Amino acid sequence: MEQLQIKEKNGANYVLLELSGSLNSYNIGEFQTKVYENIQKRTMVLDLSQLASIDSTGVGVIMAGFNDGEEYGHKFYLMNPSPVARLALEETGFYEIFNFIHSVTEVD
């Protein structure tokens, strides 16, 4: 099983989580904690360009993070989803609600 790698980077007004590998129910803990803790305090950007796989648990945490962002008044962006990540998000039927960007320079 491919591991999940998370690199956290802080910008002026956001936190960026760069994800690579597989995001699934076996390794969701650290990702879930980082999303829930950060979205309460500031805007969040998830770089999904290097995700090799994602299951429904991973998608669920992304959706919850998006909803929490709205609750706390912070934006939640998805950046450059890999084909696998894009398909998983499209299959939810909620793809259009997400804020997609190509670069952190688009964060407002």
Long-range contacts (C-beta under 8 A, 24 or more apart in sequence): 1-26, 2-52, 2-53, 3-27, 4-30, 4-31, 5-50, 6-30, 6-31, 6-34, 8-34, 11-45, 11-104, 11-107, 13-42, 13-43, 13-107, 14-42, 14-43, 14-44, 14-45, 14-75, 14-77, 14-104, 14-107, 15-42, 15-43, 15-44, 15-45, 16-44, 16-45, 16-46, 16-47, 16-79, 16-104, 17-44, 17-45, 17-46, 17-47, 18-47, 18-50, 19-46, 19-47, 19-48, 19-50, 19-51, 20-50, 20-51, 20-52, 21-50, 21-51, 21-52, 22-51, 22-52, 22-53, 22-54, 23-51, 23-53, 23-54, 23-55, 23-57, 23-58, 24-53, 24-54, 24-55, 24-57, 24-58, 25-55, 25-57, 28-57, 28-58, 28-61, 31-58, 31-61, 32-61, 35-61, 35-62, 35-64, 35-65, 35-68, 36-64, 36-65, 36-68, 39-65, 39-68, 39-69, 39-72, 39-74, 39-76, 40-68, 40-72, 40-74, 41-74, 42-74, 43-69, 43-74, 43-75, 43-76, 43-77, 43-107, 44-69, 44-74, 44-75, 44-76, 44-77, 45-77, 45-78, 45-79, 45-101, 45-104, 45-107, 46-76, 46-77, 46-78, 46-79, 47-79, 47-80, 48-78, 48-79, 48-80, 48-81, 48-82, 48-85, 49-79, 49-80, 49-81, 49-82, 50-82, 51-81, 51-82, 51-84, 51-85, 52-82, 52-84, 53-84, 54-84, 54-85, 54-88, 55-88, 56-88, 58-88, 59-88, 59-89, 59-92, 62-89, 63-92, 63-94, 66-97, 66-98, 75-99, 75-107, 75-108, 77-101, 77-106, 77-107, 79-103, 79-104
